[in-house]
Amino acid sequence: MKKTLIKNAKVVNEGTITNCDILLNGNYIEKISSSISDANATVIDAKGNYVLPGIIDDQVHFREPGLTHKGNIATESKAAVAGGITTFMEQPNTNPQTTTIEKLEEKFAVAKESSYANYSFLFGGTNDNLEELKKLDKNACSGVKLFLGSSTGNMLVDNEVVIEKIFSNTEMVISAHCEDETTIRKNMATYKEKYGDNIPIEYHPIIRSTEACYLSSSKAIALAEKTGARLHVFHLSTGKETSLFRNDIPLKDKKITAEVCVHHLWFSDEDYKEKGTLIKWNPAVKTAEDRSMLWDALLDDRIDVIATDHAPHTFEEKDNVYTKAPSGGPLVQHVLPAMLEKVLDGTITIERMVEKMCHNPAILFQIEKRGYIKEGYFADLVIVDTNSPWQVSKSNILYKCGWSPFEDYTFKSKISHTFVNGHLAYENGVVSEQKNAHRLTFNR
C-alpha cells in the first residue's frame, strides 16, 4: 500500500485548528499526530498551510449523458478536483433523464471509468415513475431529486397527488428545486409582452421572483411536515425563505434542511449590469439584502450546506437574448477559493466553512467515512495556501465550456494539493491522469 506523510499541517476539523502531521496509507488516513516519521512514506510538506477535508458538493450538473458539448463527468470532475472538491452528487436532468434504476446504474458505470472525484447521483422523481422509485434501495445513491420548478432538461413535477405519494414512499433524502411555475409563467408573460424575447436581464429575479420561491418552498415544507418525509431544499435564493427553517436542533435530527449556493452568497442583482446572462441562474440571483439574509441564516444554522449547482453551458449558448439564454453556470473549480475570500474578510471562519462544505453534507446524506479528517476515514484532503494570489483566466479554467463567472477576478487563496482516497489527484496546477475515485457508500 502506498503511504504519504503530510508534514507541518494546520488541520481544520470539527471546529478546531490543530498543528499536526497526517499519515495516509492506501485509501485511508492511518494516523494523525503532532509528529510522525515513516521511512516508507512519500513526504509532502504542507508548510504550515491549512489542510481541510475534501469538499463534498451535493449539487452538480455534469451533463452526461446527452449534453456533453457542455461538459461531461471526466472534464467537470477534473475541474472539481482542481477546486478541492473530492466528492460530488450529480443531478438527474441529463438526456436521457436519470429516472429509472437502469439509467442510474449506467451513470455509475460511466463514472467508474471516467471520474476523477468520488461520485454519487440523485434519482429523478417524475409525474409517472413512482413505482420505479419504490424499487430503489435506500443505499443505492445520494437520494431523490424533485424539480418543483422547471429548469434545464425540464423535469417539472407538478402533479400534487404524485408529489405527496413520493414524499410518503421513500426513506431517502428528497432534494427539491423549489420555484412556483404558475407564478413564473405569469410574470414571464407580462415581460414578454412588453419586451419580446429581449427582456433585460435585470428582470430575471422579478420574473423568477421571491414570491415564486417562497410559495414553492413553503408548500414543500408543509408537505414534508405532513408526511414525515426527509426534505432538503436546494439553492435558497431569498431572505424570506430563511424563516422557514429551524436552528434549534442538531443537523442529524433535522427532517427539513437547506442549502445555499456560492453564487447566491457572492453576487447580487447589482451584478447583472456587468455580467449579464453569465449570472443567469434558476433560482435567480436576487438583491444584496437577500444575500445578506442568506449569510445570516447560514451562520446561525438555519442553512446547513454550501454547494455550487455547477451547471455549465457553452459561452455561445449563454451569449443570447434573455429567453434563449439557458440558466446555470460553471462553479466547481472556484467555489473553495471564493469561500476562502469570505474567510479572509471575516464573513465566516474557516472552521464554519469546513462545517458547511465538508462535515454537514456527510451528516445530511449519511455518507460513510468522508467529510472529516479522522483516523480510519478515507483520505480525501485539500491543502490550501491563503496567501498565494492568482487570477482566473481562460488559460487556467478547466471546465469544458471554457468560461467562468469569476473570470478576471484575483483570488487570494490557491489550492496546492488535493488527495482523493489517498491518491495525490492534483498538485500545483496539474491534475493527475491516474484516477482513484470511488462510488459513495452510505450508513442508512
TILUMBA-208486 format. One record per residue (C-alpha): x, y, z; residue in three letters. Coordinates in pm, whole numbers, padded with zeros to 5 digits, always signed. Layout:
N
XYZALA ...
//
This chain:
444
+00000+00000+00000MET +00131+00343-00091LYS +00199+00574+00203LYS +00206+00954+00207THR +00311+01165+00504LEU +00181+01522+00518ILE +00406+01723+00749LYS +00352+02063+00911ASN -00022+02072+00850ALA -00269+02313+01006LYS -00567+02077+01018VAL -00918+02225+01020VAL -01164+01969+01154ASN -01468+01964+01383GLU -01441+02326+01487GLY -01071+02323+01572THR -00740+02407+01405ILE -00452+02176+01503THR -00085+02176+01402ASN +00000+01815+01323CYS +00115+01552+01073ASP -00111+01313+00881ILE -00008+00967+00759LEU -00201+00826+00465LEU -00188+00453+00394ASN -00357+00340+00074GLY -00706+00489+00061ASN -00723+00583+00427TYR -00591+00813+00697ILE -00381+00587+00919GLU -00252+00828+01182LYS -00285+01189+01295ILE -00028+01307+01547SER +00188+01604+01645SER +00493+01442+01487SER +00506+01134+01264ILE +00802+00962+01099SER +00773+00684+00841ASP +01070+00584+00625ALA +00838+00419+00370ASN +00620+00724+00310ALA +00643+00994+00045THR +00667+01321+00236VAL +00469+01632+00140ILE +00544+01947+00338ASP +00222+02144+00395ALA +00441+02437+00507LYS +00203+02539+00781GLY -00087+02580+00540ASN -00442+02470+00612TYR -00539+02109+00543VAL -00914+02065+00501LEU -01136+01762+00446PRO -01218+01729+00077GLY -01519+01939-00021ILE -01845+01748-00072ILE -02062+01919-00333ASP -02419+01794-00304ASP -02545+01951-00627GLN -02372+01945-00966VAL -02483+01900-01327HIS -02202+01735-01525PHE -02420+01698-01840ARG -02351+01332-01918GLU -02524+01164-02094PRO -02670+01362-02381GLY -02547+01717-02316LEU -02175+01652-02336THR -02098+01951-02560HIS -02137+02148-02234LYS -01936+01914-02009GLY -01902+01552-01905ASN -01817+01355-01594ILE -01446+01344-01682ALA -01396+01714-01763THR -01607+01853-01481GLU -01479+01615-01211SER -01127+01710-01318LYS -01213+02077-01264ALA -01374+01984-00932ALA -01057+01814-00804VAL -00855+02121-00905ALA -01104+02317-00694GLY -01065+02099-00385GLY -01390+01907-00437ILE -01326+01538-00376THR -01689+01421-00380THR -01986+01524-00592PHE -02354+01433-00623MET -02478+01474-00979GLU -02833+01560-01083GLN -03079+01363-01298PRO -03171+01621-01567ASN -02950+01470-01837THR -03061+01316-02168ASN -03192+01057-02113PRO -03302+01157-01765GLN -03196+00952-01462THR -03546+00833-01379THR -03502+00454-01392THR -03271+00228-01195ILE -03120+00113-01525GLU -03025+00469-01625LYS -02891+00535-01276LEU -02659+00235-01296GLU -02547+00337-01645GLU -02429+00667-01498LYS -02243+00485-01223PHE -02070+00273-01488ALA -01955+00586-01675VAL -01829+00750-01355ALA -01637+00436-01255LYS -01430+00468-01571GLU -01402+00845-01607SER -01444+01032-01279SER -01152+01200-01103TYR -01359+01260-00786ALA -01578+01037-00569ASN -01930+01023-00703TYR -02292+00952-00649SER -02610+01050-00831PHE -02961+01163-00748LEU -03256+00968-00884PHE -03512+01190-01057GLY -03872+01180-00946GLY -04131+01249-01218THR -04508+01263-01253ASN -04513+00896-01356ASP -04221+00694-01212ASN -04336+00635-00853LEU -04331+00255-00890GLU -03968+00264-01012GLU -03873+00492-00722LEU -04024+00245-00474LYS -03783-00024-00603LYS -03476+00194-00533LEU -03258+00072-00247ASP -03205+00349+00009LYS -02826+00298-00005ASN -02804+00290-00385ALA -02741+00660-00437CYS -02745+01003-00273SER -03121+01045-00279GLY -03418+01163-00482VAL -03439+01491-00676LYS -03766+01671-00748LEU -03788+01971-00976PHE -04082+02166-00832LEU -03982+02442-01075GLY -03865+02388-01433SER -03500+02418-01533SER -03257+02273-01788THR -03392+01943-01923GLY -03744+02023-01798ASN -03825+01759-01533MET -04102+01962-01371LEU -04311+01761-01126VAL -04641+01947-01096ASP -04893+01678-01002ASN -04960+01745-00633GLU -05107+01399-00574VAL -04790+01240-00715VAL -04566+01471-00510ILE -04740+01367-00190GLU -04707+00998-00284LYS -04333+01044-00347ILE -04294+01219-00011PHE -04479+00929+00154SER -04293+00645-00020ASN -03920+00695+00028THR -03686+00696+00327GLU -03422+00874+00121MET -03343+01245+00130VAL -03570+01427-00115ILE -03379+01723-00258SER -03607+01981-00417ALA -03574+02271-00658HIS -03850+02500-00531CYS -03999+02767-00759GLU -04371+02804-00830ASP -04423+02754-01201GLU -04760+02930-01224THR -04615+03249-01074THR -04313+03238-01305ILE -04523+03182-01619ARG -04749+03473-01529LYS -04450+03703-01471ASN -04281+03586-01792MET -04593+03659-01998ALA -04605+04013-01860THR -04244+04093-01952TYR -04251+03908-02282LYS -04550+04113-02389GLU -04352+04428-02311LYS -04007+04333-02443TYR -04047+04025-02663GLY -03753+03782-02635ASP -03506+04056-02547ASN -03616+04106-02185ILE -03348+04299-01991PRO -03161+04050-01769ILE -03226+04273-01468GLU -03585+04146-01469TYR -03478+03783-01417HIS -03513+03797-01035PRO -03851+03966-01078ILE -03977+03700-01321ILE -03839+03417-01105ARG -03947+03612-00801SER -03920+03592-00425THR -04289+03502-00420GLU -04235+03211-00662ALA -03958+03073-00442CYS -04136+03120-00110TYR -04466+02977-00230LEU -04299+02658-00355SER -04061+02613-00058SER -04334+02669+00199SER -04566+02418+00026LYS -04287+02156+00008ALA -04205+02206+00376ILE -04571+02180+00479ALA -04598+01855+00284LEU -04280+01719+00443ALA -04420+01800+00787GLU -04746+01627+00698LYS -04586+01310+00558THR -04271+01290+00774GLY -04053+01296+00462ALA -03683+01386+00480ARG -03669+01709+00274LEU -03361+01905+00166HIS -03435+02234-00012VAL -03169+02314-00271PHE -03025+02658-00354HIS -03215+02904-00135LEU -03202+03246-00300SER -03428+03469-00090THR -03414+03612+00257GLY -03784+03542+00302LYS -03737+03165+00267GLU -03483+03151+00550THR -03766+03199+00803SER -03897+02854+00708LEU -03602+02665+00859PHE -03501+02574+01213ARG -03172+02607+01401ASN -03276+02474+01742ASP -03198+02106+01679ILE -02879+01926+01568PRO -02842+01858+01196LEU -02853+01482+01246LYS -03204+01519+01393ASP -03343+01762+01135LYS -03608+01632+00897LYS -03606+01952+00689ILE -03275+02108+00580THR -03150+02373+00340ALA -02861+02450+00107GLU -02726+02776-00032VAL -02500+02806-00337CYS -02188+03012-00376VAL -02339+03238-00644HIS -02626+03344-00416HIS -02370+03426-00144LEU -02141+03617-00385TRP -02343+03801-00650PHE -02648+04028-00627SER -02883+04191-00878ASP -02634+04479-00896GLU -02402+04246-01090ASP -02639+04183-01383TYR -02529+04507-01547LYS -02170+04378-01581GLU -02220+04001-01602LYS -02548+03980-01795GLY -02672+03630-01876THR -02348+03476-01746LEU -02504+03500-01398ILE -02849+03387-01507LYS -02938+03102-01271TRP -03259+02933-01160ASN -03344+03037-00896PRO -03224+03386-00979ALA -02954+03587-00804VAL -03159+03843-00611LYS -03091+04156-00404THR -02800+04247-00179ALA -03047+04233+00112GLU -03140+03875+00016ASP -02770+03787+00002ARG -02714+03936+00348SER -03009+03741+00491MET -02878+03419+00335LEU -02544+03477+00508TRP -02723+03538+00838ASP -02917+03212+00802ALA -02603+03020+00704LEU -02415+03148+01008LEU -02698+03080+01255ASP -02755+02725+01118ASP -03092+02767+00952ARG -02900+02688+00631ILE -02691+02372+00662ASP -02483+02328+00343VAL -02289+02532+00086ILE -02284+02389-00269ALA -02229+02500-00628THR -02519+02390-00850ASP -02241+02370-01111HIS -02431+02376-01442ALA -02217+02453-01747PRO -02344+02584-02079HIS -02130+02695-02371THR -02049+03064-02393PHE -02237+03074-02725GLU -02550+02940-02553GLU -02523+03193-02270LYS -02447+03484-02504ASP -02806+03513-02616ASN -03120+03719-02564VAL -03295+03656-02232TYR -03549+03396-02340THR -03291+03193-02532LYS -03001+03208-02281ALA -03011+02900-02055PRO -02979+02929-01679SER -02675+02790-01500GLY -02301+02834-01488GLY -01974+02653-01406PRO -01850+02682-01045LEU -01674+02370-00908VAL -01318+02490-00974GLN -01373+02822-00797HIS -01612+02764-00506VAL -01340+02699-00247LEU -01121+02998-00343PRO -01437+03213-00342ALA -01539+03095+00004MET -01186+03147+00132LEU -01220+03512+00026GLU -01509+03530+00272LYS -01293+03365+00538VAL -01018+03620+00484LEU -01256+03917+00501ASP -01406+03789+00827GLY -01752+03697+00695THR -01716+03332+00804ILE -01448+03141+00995THR -01261+02863+00822ILE -01392+02618+01081GLU -01752+02710+00995ARG -01678+02697+00623MET -01548+02339+00666VAL -01859+02250+00866GLU -02089+02372+00588LYS -01890+02229+00294MET -01750+01905+00438CYS -01899+01785+00767HIS -02263+01877+00708ASN -02306+01719+00364PRO -02162+01398+00511ALA -02406+01409+00802ILE -02706+01509+00592LEU -02664+01234+00332PHE -02518+00982+00583GLN -02204+00932+00376ILE -01970+00662+00503GLU -01623+00770+00631LYS -01594+01101+00447ARG -01624+01470+00528GLY -01382+01466+00823TYR -01011+01431+00891ILE -01012+01125+01117LYS -00807+00808+01152GLU -00977+00527+00959GLY -01159+00767+00727TYR -01096+00793+00354PHE -00803+01023+00282ALA -00991+01298+00096ASP -00787+01608+00175LEU -00713+01956+00041VAL -00412+02177+00116ILE -00478+02549+00066VAL -00240+02844+00075ASP -00435+03154+00182THR -00153+03387+00078ASN -00100+03293-00287SER -00292+03530-00519PRO -00390+03418-00867TRP -00619+03548-01138GLN -00890+03343-01306VAL -00832+03340-01683SER -00920+03128-01983LYS -00570+02977-01963SER -00635+02817-01622ASN -01008+02734-01648ILE -01062+02356-01671LEU -01435+02349-01745TYR -01517+02209-02088LYS -01726+02521-02158CYS -01411+02734-02114GLY -01552+03028-01918TRP -01626+03129-01560SER -01838+03399-01393PRO -01524+03468-01186PHE -01310+03540-01493GLU -01052+03817-01430ASP -01110+03801-01053TYR -00794+03766-00841THR -00837+03520-00555PHE -00603+03544-00256LYS -00602+03168-00188SER -00476+02883-00401LYS -00531+02508-00374ILE -00191+02339-00383SER -00283+01972-00332HIS -00596+01757-00349THR -00599+01394-00233PHE -00876+01155-00341VAL -00874+00834-00136ASN -00506+00887-00053GLY -00407+00949-00415HIS -00246+01284-00496LEU -00502+01382-00760ALA -00394+01745-00801TYR -00070+01928-00733GLU +00014+02290-00809ASN -00193+02333-01123GLY -00171+01977-01257VAL -00440+01708-01230VAL -00305+01353-01221SER -00433+01138-01508GLU -00435+00841-01270GLN -00780+00811-01113LYS -00869+00675-00770ASN -01232+00781-00734ALA -01485+00565-00551HIS -01862+00529-00561ARG -02004+00671-00240LEU -02137+00436+00026THR -02389+00533+00291PHE -02479+00445+00653ASN -02858+00437+00638ARG 
//
